[in-house]
């Protein structure tokens, strides 16, 4: 059984930053590593479900033309909208997956620190929607805490195993530490995008 929306509403009712995204060095460093893992300097359209209060969303918005974020907590949505106010092509939706999937396609979908709140069968349906909404050169970046969390149906490693099994895409990056796992899958097998000047110099 997945964790209910009431759990997250209660967290945000007591604290605008319940996981200390802004203040904990662990979170700041992990956010930096997540952004550094992206092989492209800029993306056209990004989807970040489970955006919470928008700390990672803010950094992603600086790397794309358009970003769509989603959270099922009303307060989290309010906070993320405030955080992303300087970006006119940033949209924050209230909804839950997989039922409230946004329209359109994305060249990057970020699954960060929320998959273990879903039961495996529900996350499997989410992965189906992920695949269906990716562009021809689309990619999925996932990052999750590896230790058990009380009340969660899965641990991070199980969520990543489901992604690897069902995405059927090229895994282009894997970074594991004691506490978290960061992986990326892409429809294309290429690595870092090289700019035209580098390509010209190499030719």
PyMOL commands that set and color helices and strands:
alter all, ss='L'
color gray80, all
select helices_A, chain A and resi 5-14+25-36+55-61+74-83+115-117+120-132+156-167+196-202
alter helices_A, ss='H'
color red, helices_A
select strands_A, chain A and resi 43-49+64-71+90-94+106-112+134-145+170-176+180-186
alter strands_A, ss='S'
color yellow, strands_A
deselect
rebuild
show_as cartoon
